[in-house]
Amino acid sequence: MVSCGALHSFLFEYDTPRIVLIRSRKVGLINRAVQLAILAYVIGWVFVWEKGYQETDSVVSSVTTKVKGVTLTNTSTLGARIWDVADYVIPPQEENAVFVMTNVILTLNQRQGHCPELPDDKTECKVKNDCVPGYVSTHSSGIQTGECVPYNSSSSIKTCEVFAWCPVEDDNHIPKPAFLQEAENFTILVKNNIWYPKFNFSKRNILPDINSTYLKNCIYDSETDPFCPIFRLGKIVQAAGQDFQEMAVEGGVMALQINWDCNLDRAASHCVPKYSFRRLDNKDSAHTVSPGYNFRFAKYYKDSNGTESRTLVKAYGIRFDIIVFGKAGKFDVIPTMINIGSGLALFGVATVLCDIVVLYFMKKKYYYREKKYKYVEDYDLVSISEGRVKAKLLPPPNLERFRKRM
C-alpha cells in the first residue's frame, strides 16, 4: 500500500515554487553573504584568474638543438686528446633531447677470441668441471668454453674462459672525477618553434629583437638574459639545485622546460617563453641501485689483414630533455556566455541554503514551513464534491404545484 501511495504521488502530484518574503536579519545576511561569495568567485576566479571569457588552445611545438664546446684530456692510455661535439654528443640528433657524454670507460683493441671472464660469484672457478661449455647468462661477456683459466698473471684467481670480444670490459671502477670535467662549460642552443592552430598564431624562442651579434655572445641568465636561447650546461644543472661535477660521474637526466602561456588579447610581443629546469631521474641516497644514465656503443676497425677490432665505449652522461608546454587564450563570445550563465545559475545555491536554515534550524521552523508549503487538491474533484454537498442542502422540489399546473 505504501508503494502504491508513493507511485500515486509521483504520478499525480506537481510541485511549483512559492515566493515567501521572510523578514529576518539573520536569514537576509546569510542570503547576501552567499550571493556575494558566488559573485566574487565568478568575477575573481572564473573571469579574472581563469580567463573564462577566452577560447583556449594547446601548443604544437618543434625543437632542434646544437651543442658547442671543446676540451682536452691527457691520460696514460689515450695520451693527449681533443674532444669536440662529434665525440661527446651521441647520437648527433635526437627528438626533443640531447645527450652529452661526461664520463667514459674505454676498452681498446677488442678482438673476437678466447679469454678469461671477469671475476664474480658465477664466473670464478677452481677446476675445469666448474665451467659449463655453452653456458651464457644475462651478465656474461661471452659464451663459456668449459675451460678454467687464470684471470691474469699477477693473480691466483681463476675464471671460466669465454668466447667473446677480448679483453672483456671491466667497469667495476668508474673514473672519478668525471673524464670530461670541462663539459659544464659546454653550451647548448635550443631553437623552439611553436604554433597555436586554433588561432593560427606561431612564434619562436629566438625573439624578433634578438640579432646575430647578441646571439653569438649571450648566455642565458634568469635576471640579465632571460630570453637568450643559449644555455651553459653547468648553469642548467645548478639552476635545478644539483652539482654538475657530481652528476657528471654517473650521469643523469635533466629537463629544460619551456612554458608558452600566451594571452592573445594582448600584443604578440607579450607572448614570450619562460624557462625552468629540474632533474628528472630520482636521486636518493637510500636507493643507490643502478644510478645515473649510461649506455654502450662500439667503434669498429679493420687492419690491413682484414682482422676486425673495435673500441668498446661505455658512456656516462647527462641527457637533456627539452619539454615544451603552454596554453593560449583569446576572447570568444561562446565561453563568455556559458560562464555567465553558469554563474547566474549558482545564485540558486543561496536560495537553497537559506531554505535549509529557515526550514530546519530556526526556532519557528514549523511556522515557516506552514507558510512555505501549501497543499491544493485537484480542482475538478473539489468542484464535484462541492456540487454534491450543495445538492444535499437544497429543499426537495414541490410536486403538488407541478401537478396543478399540468
C-alpha positions as CSV (number, residue, x, y, z in Angstrom):
1,M,0.0,0.0,0.0
2,V,2.8,2.3,0.8
3,S,4.4,1.8,-2.6
4,C,1.1,2.4,-4.3
5,G,0.7,5.6,-2.5
6,A,4.2,6.7,-3.4
7,L,3.6,5.8,-7.0
8,H,0.3,7.7,-6.9
9,S,2.0,10.8,-5.5
10,F,4.8,10.6,-8.1
11,L,2.4,10.4,-11.0
12,F,-0.4,12.7,-9.9
13,E,1.2,15.4,-7.9
14,Y,3.1,18.5,-9.1
15,D,5.3,21.0,-7.2
16,T,5.6,24.6,-8.1
17,P,7.7,27.3,-6.3
18,R,6.0,29.6,-3.9
19,I,7.6,33.0,-3.0
20,V,7.5,33.8,0.7
21,L,9.0,37.0,1.9
22,I,10.7,36.4,5.3
23,R,11.7,39.5,7.3
24,S,14.7,38.2,9.2
25,R,18.1,39.8,9.7
26,K,19.8,36.5,10.2
27,V,18.4,34.9,7.0
28,G,18.8,38.1,5.0
29,L,22.5,38.4,5.9
30,I,23.2,34.7,5.1
31,N,21.5,35.1,1.7
32,R,23.5,38.3,0.8
33,A,26.8,36.8,2.1
34,V,26.3,33.6,-0.1
35,Q,25.4,35.7,-3.1
36,L,28.4,38.0,-2.5
37,A,30.7,34.9,-2.3
38,I,29.3,33.5,-5.5
39,L,29.7,36.8,-7.3
40,A,33.4,37.1,-6.0
41,Y,34.0,33.5,-7.3
42,V,32.5,34.2,-10.7
43,I,34.3,37.5,-11.3
44,G,37.6,36.8,-9.4
45,W,38.3,33.2,-10.2
46,V,36.3,32.3,-13.4
47,F,36.8,35.6,-15.3
48,V,39.9,37.3,-13.9
49,W,42.1,34.4,-12.9
50,E,41.0,31.6,-15.2
51,K,40.0,34.0,-18.0
52,G,36.7,32.3,-18.6
53,Y,35.9,34.7,-21.4
54,Q,38.6,33.2,-23.6
55,E,38.7,30.3,-26.0
56,T,41.9,28.2,-25.4
57,D,44.3,26.1,-27.4
58,S,47.3,23.8,-26.6
59,V,50.7,24.4,-28.1
60,V,52.2,22.5,-31.0
61,S,56.0,22.5,-30.9
62,S,59.2,21.5,-32.6
63,V,62.7,21.6,-31.1
64,T,66.2,21.5,-32.5
65,T,69.4,21.7,-30.6
66,K,73.1,22.5,-31.2
67,V,75.9,21.8,-28.7
68,K,79.2,23.6,-28.8
69,G,82.4,23.1,-26.8
70,V,85.9,21.6,-26.9
71,T,88.0,20.1,-24.1
72,L,91.4,18.4,-23.7
73,T,92.2,15.2,-21.8
74,N,95.6,13.7,-21.1
75,T,95.8,10.1,-19.8
76,S,98.3,7.3,-19.9
77,T,96.0,5.2,-22.0
78,L,95.0,7.7,-24.7
79,G,97.7,10.4,-24.3
80,A,96.7,14.0,-25.1
81,R,93.3,14.1,-26.9
82,I,90.9,16.7,-28.1
83,W,87.2,16.1,-27.6
84,D,84.7,18.0,-29.7
85,V,81.0,17.8,-30.4
86,A,81.3,14.8,-32.7
87,D,82.9,12.9,-29.9
88,Y,80.6,13.5,-27.0
89,V,77.2,14.2,-28.4
90,I,75.6,10.8,-29.0
91,P,73.7,10.5,-31.3
92,P,74.2,13.7,-33.2
93,Q,70.4,14.4,-33.2
94,E,67.5,13.3,-31.1
95,E,63.9,14.3,-30.9
96,N,63.4,17.0,-28.3
97,A,66.6,15.8,-26.4
98,V,70.4,15.8,-26.5
99,F,72.9,13.5,-24.7
100,V,76.2,14.9,-23.7
101,M,78.9,12.4,-22.6
102,T,80.6,13.4,-19.4
103,N,82.4,10.2,-18.3
104,V,83.6,7.1,-20.1
105,I,85.1,3.7,-19.7
106,L,87.1,2.6,-22.8
107,T,88.1,-0.9,-23.7
108,L,90.6,-0.6,-26.5
109,N,91.5,-3.1,-29.3
110,Q,89.0,-5.8,-28.6
111,R,89.1,-8.8,-31.0
112,Q,86.9,-11.9,-31.1
113,G,88.7,-14.8,-29.4
114,H,89.1,-16.8,-26.2
115,C,89.9,-15.0,-22.9
116,P,89.1,-15.2,-19.1
117,E,85.7,-13.9,-18.0
118,L,85.6,-11.0,-15.5
119,P,85.7,-12.4,-11.9
120,D,82.4,-12.6,-9.9
121,D,80.5,-15.2,-7.9
122,K,79.3,-17.1,-11.0
123,T,82.4,-17.0,-13.2
124,E,85.2,-17.9,-10.7
125,C,86.4,-21.5,-10.8
126,K,88.9,-23.9,-9.3
127,V,88.7,-26.8,-11.7
128,K,87.5,-27.4,-15.2
129,N,84.3,-29.0,-14.1
130,D,83.1,-25.7,-12.6
131,C,82.7,-24.3,-16.1
132,V,79.8,-25.4,-18.4
133,P,80.5,-25.4,-22.1
134,G,78.0,-23.1,-24.0
135,Y,76.7,-21.5,-20.8
136,V,75.7,-17.8,-21.0
137,S,73.9,-15.6,-18.7
138,T,72.4,-12.1,-19.0
139,H,75.6,-10.6,-17.4
140,S,78.1,-12.7,-19.4
141,S,80.6,-11.1,-21.7
142,G,80.6,-14.2,-23.9
143,I,79.9,-17.9,-24.1
144,Q,81.8,-20.3,-21.8
145,T,84.1,-22.8,-23.5
146,G,84.3,-25.2,-20.5
147,E,87.9,-24.3,-19.6
148,C,89.1,-22.8,-16.2
149,V,92.0,-20.4,-16.8
150,P,94.0,-17.8,-14.7
151,Y,92.4,-14.4,-14.8
152,N,95.8,-12.7,-15.2
153,S,99.4,-13.4,-14.4
154,S,99.5,-11.3,-11.3
155,S,96.6,-13.0,-9.6
156,S,95.8,-16.5,-8.4
157,I,92.2,-16.1,-9.3
158,K,90.8,-18.4,-12.0
159,T,87.7,-17.7,-14.1
160,C,85.8,-19.6,-16.8
161,E,87.1,-19.0,-20.3
162,V,84.7,-17.4,-22.7
163,F,84.5,-16.9,-26.5
164,A,83.9,-13.1,-26.7
165,W,85.3,-9.7,-27.7
166,C,88.6,-9.9,-25.8
167,P,89.8,-8.5,-23.5
168,V,86.4,-8.2,-21.8
169,E,85.3,-4.9,-20.3
170,D,86.0,-4.1,-16.7
171,D,83.5,-1.5,-15.5
172,N,83.9,-2.0,-11.8
173,H,85.7,1.3,-11.3
174,I,84.1,4.4,-12.7
175,P,86.5,7.3,-13.2
176,K,86.3,10.0,-10.5
177,P,86.4,12.9,-11.2
178,A,84.5,12.7,-14.4
179,F,86.6,12.2,-17.6
180,L,85.2,15.3,-19.3
181,Q,85.1,17.7,-16.4
182,E,85.0,20.7,-18.6
183,A,81.7,19.7,-20.0
184,E,80.0,22.1,-17.6
185,N,81.3,24.9,-19.8
186,F,79.8,23.5,-23.0
187,T,76.8,25.4,-24.4
188,I,73.6,24.3,-26.0
189,L,71.5,26.3,-28.4
190,V,67.8,25.5,-28.2
191,K,65.6,26.5,-31.2
192,N,61.9,26.2,-30.5
193,N,59.1,26.9,-32.9
194,I,55.5,26.9,-31.5
195,W,52.1,27.1,-33.2
196,Y,48.6,27.5,-31.9
197,P,46.5,26.1,-34.8
198,K,43.1,27.3,-33.5
199,F,44.3,30.9,-33.7
200,N,46.8,30.4,-36.5
201,F,49.5,32.0,-34.2
202,S,53.1,31.0,-34.5
203,K,56.3,32.2,-32.9
204,R,59.9,31.0,-32.0
205,N,62.0,31.4,-28.9
206,I,64.6,33.5,-30.8
207,L,62.6,36.7,-30.4
208,P,62.4,39.4,-33.2
209,D,64.6,41.8,-31.3
210,I,67.5,39.3,-31.0
211,N,70.2,39.9,-33.6
212,S,73.1,37.7,-34.6
213,T,75.6,39.8,-32.6
214,Y,73.7,39.3,-29.4
215,L,73.1,35.6,-30.2
216,K,76.9,35.0,-30.5
217,N,77.7,36.5,-27.2
218,C,74.7,35.9,-24.8
219,I,74.4,33.1,-22.2
220,Y,71.0,32.5,-20.5
221,D,70.6,34.2,-17.2
222,S,67.3,34.4,-15.4
223,E,67.9,38.0,-14.4
224,T,70.2,39.6,-17.1
225,D,69.4,37.5,-20.2
226,P,66.0,35.7,-19.6
227,F,65.3,35.3,-23.4
228,C,68.7,34.1,-24.6
229,P,68.3,30.6,-26.1
230,I,71.9,29.5,-25.4
231,F,72.4,27.7,-22.1
232,R,75.6,26.7,-20.3
233,L,75.3,23.1,-19.1
234,G,76.7,23.8,-15.7
235,K,74.2,26.6,-15.1
236,I,71.3,24.3,-16.2
237,V,72.3,21.7,-13.6
238,Q,72.9,24.4,-10.9
239,A,69.5,26.0,-11.5
240,A,67.9,22.6,-10.8
241,G,69.8,22.5,-7.4
242,Q,72.3,19.9,-8.4
243,D,76.1,19.7,-8.6
244,F,77.4,19.2,-12.1
245,Q,80.7,17.5,-11.2
246,E,78.9,15.0,-9.0
247,M,76.2,14.3,-11.6
248,A,78.8,14.0,-14.4
249,V,80.4,10.9,-12.8
250,E,77.4,8.5,-13.3
251,G,75.2,10.7,-15.5
252,G,71.5,11.6,-15.1
253,V,68.5,13.2,-16.9
254,M,67.7,16.9,-16.8
255,A,64.6,18.7,-18.0
256,L,64.8,22.0,-19.8
257,Q,61.2,23.2,-19.7
258,I,59.8,26.0,-22.0
259,N,56.5,27.4,-21.0
260,W,54.4,29.3,-23.5
261,D,51.4,30.8,-21.8
262,C,50.1,33.5,-24.1
263,N,47.2,35.9,-23.8
264,L,46.4,36.7,-27.4
265,D,44.1,39.5,-26.5
266,R,47.3,41.4,-25.9
267,A,50.1,42.2,-28.4
268,A,52.1,39.3,-29.8
269,S,55.3,40.8,-28.2
270,H,53.9,39.8,-24.8
271,C,53.9,36.1,-25.8
272,V,57.4,35.1,-24.7
273,P,59.0,31.8,-23.4
274,K,59.7,31.1,-19.8
275,Y,62.5,28.7,-19.0
276,S,62.8,26.4,-16.0
277,F,65.0,23.4,-15.0
278,R,64.7,20.3,-13.0
279,R,66.3,16.9,-12.6
280,L,64.1,14.0,-13.8
281,D,65.9,10.9,-12.7
282,N,65.5,10.1,-9.0
283,K,68.5,10.9,-6.9
284,D,68.0,9.3,-3.5
285,S,70.8,8.3,-1.1
286,A,68.7,5.5,0.2
287,H,68.2,3.9,-3.3
288,T,71.6,3.6,-5.0
289,V,70.9,0.6,-7.3
290,S,71.7,1.4,-10.9
291,P,72.0,5.2,-10.6
292,G,72.6,7.7,-13.3
293,Y,72.4,7.2,-17.1
294,N,74.8,5.2,-19.3
295,F,74.9,3.0,-22.4
296,R,77.4,1.3,-24.6
297,F,78.4,1.5,-28.2
298,A,81.5,0.5,-30.2
299,K,83.7,1.8,-33.0
300,Y,84.9,-0.9,-35.4
301,Y,88.1,-1.1,-37.4
302,K,89.9,-3.4,-39.8
303,D,93.6,-3.7,-40.2
304,S,95.4,-4.4,-43.5
305,N,95.0,-8.2,-43.0
306,G,91.2,-7.8,-42.7
307,T,91.2,-8.6,-39.0
308,E,88.3,-6.8,-37.3
309,S,88.7,-5.0,-34.0
310,R,86.8,-2.5,-32.0
311,T,86.9,0.0,-29.2
312,L,84.0,-0.5,-26.7
313,V,82.7,2.7,-25.2
314,K,80.6,2.8,-22.0
315,A,79.4,6.3,-22.0
316,Y,78.1,8.1,-18.9
317,G,76.5,11.4,-19.4
318,I,73.6,13.8,-19.0
319,R,70.5,13.6,-21.2
320,F,68.8,17.0,-21.6
321,D,65.1,16.6,-22.4
322,I,63.5,19.7,-23.8
323,I,59.9,19.8,-22.7
324,V,57.6,22.4,-24.3
325,F,54.1,23.1,-22.9
326,G,51.7,26.0,-22.8
327,K,48.3,27.4,-23.5
328,A,47.0,30.3,-25.5
329,G,43.7,32.1,-24.9
330,K,41.6,34.7,-26.9
331,F,38.3,36.3,-26.3
332,D,35.2,34.4,-27.6
333,V,31.5,35.0,-27.1
334,I,30.5,31.4,-26.5
335,P,32.7,30.6,-23.4
336,T,31.8,34.1,-22.1
337,M,28.1,33.4,-22.3
338,I,28.4,29.9,-20.9
339,N,30.3,31.1,-17.9
340,I,27.9,34.0,-17.3
341,G,25.0,31.5,-17.4
342,S,26.8,29.1,-15.1
343,G,27.4,32.0,-12.7
344,L,23.8,33.1,-12.6
345,A,22.7,29.5,-12.0
346,L,25.0,29.4,-9.0
347,F,22.9,32.1,-7.3
348,G,20.3,29.4,-6.8
349,V,22.6,28.0,-4.1
350,A,21.9,31.0,-1.9
351,T,18.1,30.2,-2.0
352,V,18.6,26.5,-1.3
353,L,20.9,27.3,1.6
354,C,18.6,29.8,3.2
355,D,15.6,27.4,2.8
356,I,17.6,24.8,4.7
357,V,18.3,27.3,7.5
358,V,14.7,28.5,7.7
359,L,13.0,25.1,7.5
360,Y,15.3,23.0,9.7
361,F,17.4,25.2,12.0
362,M,15.4,28.2,13.1
363,K,13.1,28.2,16.2
364,K,10.0,28.9,14.2
365,K,10.7,26.3,11.6
366,Y,7.2,24.8,11.7
367,Y,5.6,28.2,11.3
368,Y,7.8,29.0,8.3
369,R,7.2,25.5,6.9
370,E,3.4,26.1,7.1
371,K,3.9,29.3,5.1
372,K,6.3,27.8,2.7
373,Y,4.2,24.8,1.6
374,K,0.5,24.9,0.6
375,Y,-1.3,21.7,-0.4
376,V,-4.1,22.1,-3.0
377,E,-6.4,19.3,-4.1
378,D,-7.4,18.6,-7.8
379,Y,-9.9,21.4,-8.8
380,D,-12.1,19.0,-10.8
381,L,-12.5,16.7,-7.8
382,V,-13.1,19.6,-5.5
383,S,-15.9,21.0,-7.8
384,I,-17.7,17.7,-8.0
385,S,-17.6,17.2,-4.2
386,E,-18.9,20.8,-3.6
387,G,-21.7,20.2,-6.1
388,R,-22.9,17.1,-4.2
389,V,-22.9,18.9,-0.9
390,K,-24.9,21.8,-2.3
391,A,-27.4,19.3,-3.8
392,K,-28.0,17.7,-0.4
393,L,-28.6,21.1,1.2
394,L,-31.3,22.2,-1.4
395,P,-35.0,21.5,-0.4
396,P,-36.9,18.8,-2.4
397,P,-39.0,20.0,-5.3
398,N,-42.8,20.8,-4.8
399,L,-44.5,18.1,-6.9
400,E,-48.1,19.2,-6.0
401,R,-47.6,22.7,-7.5
402,F,-46.2,21.0,-10.6
403,R,-49.3,18.8,-10.9
404,K,-51.7,21.7,-10.6
405,R,-50.1,23.4,-13.5
406,M,-50.5,20.4,-15.6
